[in-house]
Amino acid sequence: VVSPLKMVLCWKIIEELYMKSIIITGASAGFGESAARKLHAEGNSVLLLARREDRLKKITDELGENAQYYVIDVSNRKEVEDLFSNLPAGFKSADVIINNAGLALGAGKAPDVDLDDWDTMVDTNNKGLMYTSYFAAKLMKPLKKGQIINIGSVSGETPYPGGNVYGATKAFVRHLSRNLRIDLHGLNIRVCNIEPGAVSESEFSNVRFKGDDKKAASVYEGWDSLTSSDIADAIVWTINLPERVNIDNIEIMPTAQTAAGLQIAKDQ
Ligand code: 8X3
């Protein structure tokens, strides 16, 4: 007869073997929060990163054991460096990083935009991604294992009116993902770029329209857009595939959304 103690020990060993340690940026809301919740529910250890401590604390308190948080602005190189030099126990050889932090600010056509918004988008969507990817790759390279999941956007594939610098930052995400995949080739490190289309039920639209809730909500009125949970499902699926499988790129659109095609101005 196997003693209860031995059974618990066996269970712990099995858990250790299959449980992954996963770092998630932009984890205080949206896809990041949803992915953190789903991955944690599957028995993984999660480290949630974002700027808003109150949100992070609330989520990790709800999740309990195996959920930790760290307050950080990913666009601050020093803060990212400090985090990676002092990663909490259990994350020093992290299996996965989900680079989800990012935002769209404004939807106006160039040049009728706020230049500060362009700066902020480049700082977070590109420089933030650059810093976290750099340090994650440094951590994973000697371990010869790991997975980097970046959150791009369909706007990085397809231009649209008012997309301007937001779309350009997401094209950077796509190209950096492809280039990292090549640089890390042979090291057993997976790199994936997930490109969502229009997603409601997240703060994304409110941030884009700077707190104008009515305008933000009107984008998603009367049709069935994606939810954060749909994107989190894709993230979880990508992680759970066998290590031999690398999903290089996924574009995920709501059924009701497609690219618009070319246009001609006759009376200019
Ligand atoms: C945002 C995609 O379609 O909402 O990344 O502009 S969309």
Boltz pocket constraint, residues with backbone or C-beta under 6 A from the ligand:
constraints:
  - pocket:
      binder: B
      contacts: [[A, 152], [A, 153], [A, 154], [A, 155], [A, 196], [A, 197], [A, 198], [A, 199]]
      max_distance: 6.0
